[in-house]
Structure formats: structure tokens, C-alpha cells
């Protein structure tokens, strides 16, 4: 089972009703691989200024859930809205949507002999 930890912060320059703006809305998201149901009707809302963490044991669907949000995996059913746009509907410009949605992969192939600064300089040149 996946659970969501939410922590709200006061976003800089956002006041009043603006901070209640929905950035991401997931409704009844399901993903199956054959007979194996990995995501079983997940629904959540992430509002502007919220910081969330997705928590669960190994194999519970955390990575699959995040990959569905970025459409690196196609959900079996459900709805994903980012800034009000349903990214699963036909004709959605996923490349444009990905400009606003980032993801860091679990295994992002860093060099074991470099520290983070060395890795940055190597990759940026």
C-alpha cells in the first residue's frame, strides 16, 4: 500500500486563495501488468505549496505511480490532471506537460568514483 505524507509550506509570493490551487489531481488511478494489479484506485490532490512524499514497502507501486504521473507508464485507467489539464486524454502534448513535471530516477547512473560536484562538472561539459 502506498501512503502520502503531506506537509504544507507558505510558498513565497503566494497568498490567500492562490495557495489552494491544485497542481496535481489523481483520480482512481489503476495500473495492471497482466493479472497483477499494481495500482489499485489511487486518488490524491497536491496543491501549490505542498511537499509530499510517497511511502511504501518495496514493490508497492511507488515508482510505477510516479512513472504514470510523467506518462513514462500508461495507466490502465483513471485520471491525471496537471494544472487542470488531463494528461491522459487523446491529443495531450506530453512533451509540453513534462516541461512542468520533473522526476529523478531511482538508478540514475552516477559514477561511483565521483562526488556530486565532480559528477555535475563532468555532466555539464
Secondary structure per residue as TSV (DSSP state, phi and psi in degrees):
chain	resnum	aa	ss	phi	psi
A	1	X	-	360.0	136.8
A	2	X	-	-96.1	137.3
A	3	X	E	-125.3	159.0
A	4	X	E	-117.0	126.6
A	5	X	E	-99.0	124.5
A	6	X	E	-117.5	137.4
A	7	X	E	-134.0	126.3
A	8	X	E	-93.5	144.8
A	9	X	-	-133.7	159.7
A	10	X	-	-84.8	102.8
A	11	X	-	-63.2	139.2
A	12	X	T	-61.5	128.8
A	13	X	T	79.9	4.6
A	14	X	-	-111.7	129.8
A	15	X	-	-137.6	165.3
A	16	X	G	57.9	-139.1
A	17	X	G	-69.5	-17.0
A	18	X	G	-62.2	-33.7
A	19	X	G	-72.4	-9.5
A	20	X	G	-91.5	5.1
A	21	X	-	-63.8	130.0
A	22	X	E	-75.9	128.3
A	23	X	E	-96.5	-43.2
A	24	X	E	-133.1	132.3
A	25	X	E	-129.3	121.8
A	26	X	E	-112.6	129.3
A	27	X	E	-130.5	117.5
A	28	X	E	51.4	46.4
A	29	X	E	-74.6	126.7
A	30	X	E	-129.5	144.7
A	31	X	E	-143.3	126.7
A	32	X	E	-120.7	145.6
A	33	X	E	-118.2	98.2
A	34	X	T	64.0	-123.5
A	35	X	T	-87.8	-7.1
A	36	X	E	-87.1	113.7
A	37	X	E	-91.2	108.4
A	38	X	E	-87.1	-47.1
A	39	X	E	-109.1	125.3
A	40	X	E	-117.1	66.8
A	41	X	E	77.6	48.8
A	42	X	E	-77.2	133.0
A	43	X	E	-134.4	134.4
A	44	X	E	-163.3	163.8
A	45	X	E	-130.2	135.3
A	46	X	E	-117.1	119.7
A	47	X	E	-97.6	159.0
A	48	X	T	-56.7	132.3
A	49	X	T	94.2	-10.6
A	50	X	E	-84.9	143.1
A	51	X	E	-115.7	124.9
A	52	X	E	-122.1	158.1
A	53	X	E	-128.4	143.3
A	54	X	E	-103.2	119.4
A	55	X	E	-122.4	138.9
A	56	X	-	174.5	164.0
A	57	X	-	-69.8	164.8
A	58	X	T	-55.4	133.3
A	59	X	T	85.2	6.3
A	60	X	S	-86.0	-6.8
A	61	X	S	107.5	9.5
A	62	X	H	-59.6	-51.2
A	63	X	H	-66.7	-39.6
A	64	X	H	-61.1	-42.3
A	65	X	H	-58.8	-48.8
A	66	X	H	-66.4	-37.7
A	67	X	H	-67.2	-32.5
A	68	X	H	-67.3	-39.9
A	69	X	H	-61.0	-33.7
A	70	X	T	-96.6	6.2
A	71	X	T	56.6	32.0
A	72	X	S	-81.8	-18.5
A	73	X	S	-125.2	141.5
A	74	X	-	-92.1	120.1
A	75	X	-	-63.5	154.5
A	76	X	S	-71.2	-40.7
A	77	X	E	-161.7	171.2
A	78	X	E	116.5	-171.4
A	79	X	E	-137.0	136.3
A	80	X	E	-127.7	119.1
A	81	X	E	-116.1	129.6
A	82	X	E	-119.7	119.6
A	83	X	T	50.1	41.5
A	84	X	T	84.8	-9.0
A	85	X	E	-96.3	128.5
A	86	X	E	-77.3	107.6
A	87	X	T	-78.0	-7.2
A	88	X	T	-95.6	-8.2
A	89	X	S	-77.0	152.1
A	90	X	T	-58.3	134.7
A	91	X	T	90.3	-2.3
A	92	X	-	-66.5	133.3
A	93	X	-	-84.7	90.0
A	94	X	H	-64.5	-31.2
A	95	X	H	-65.7	-38.8
A	96	X	H	-66.6	-41.4
A	97	X	H	-64.9	-39.2
A	98	X	H	-65.7	-17.9
A	99	X	T	-64.8	-21.1
A	100	X	T	-109.0	-6.5
A	101	X	-	-123.1	120.2
A	102	X	-	-111.6	159.5
A	103	X	-	-152.8	137.7
A	104	X	-	-109.9	124.9
A	105	X	-	-72.8	153.9
A	106	X	S	-59.9	-44.0
A	107	X	-	-114.3	95.5
A	108	X	-	-106.2	22.7
A	109	X	-	54.5	51.7
A	110	X	-	-79.3	153.7
A	111	X	-	-80.1	128.3
A	112	X	T	-66.7	-22.4
A	113	X	T	-91.7	1.9
A	114	X	S	-113.8	146.4
A	115	X	-	-86.3	178.7
A	116	X	H	-61.9	-37.0
A	117	X	H	-68.8	-43.7
A	118	X	H	-61.4	-41.1
A	119	X	H	-61.9	-44.7
A	120	X	H	-59.8	-49.6
A	121	X	H	-63.8	-39.8
A	122	X	H	-62.2	-46.1
A	123	X	H	-73.3	-26.5
A	124	X	H	-88.6	-6.1
A	125	X	-	-104.1	360.0
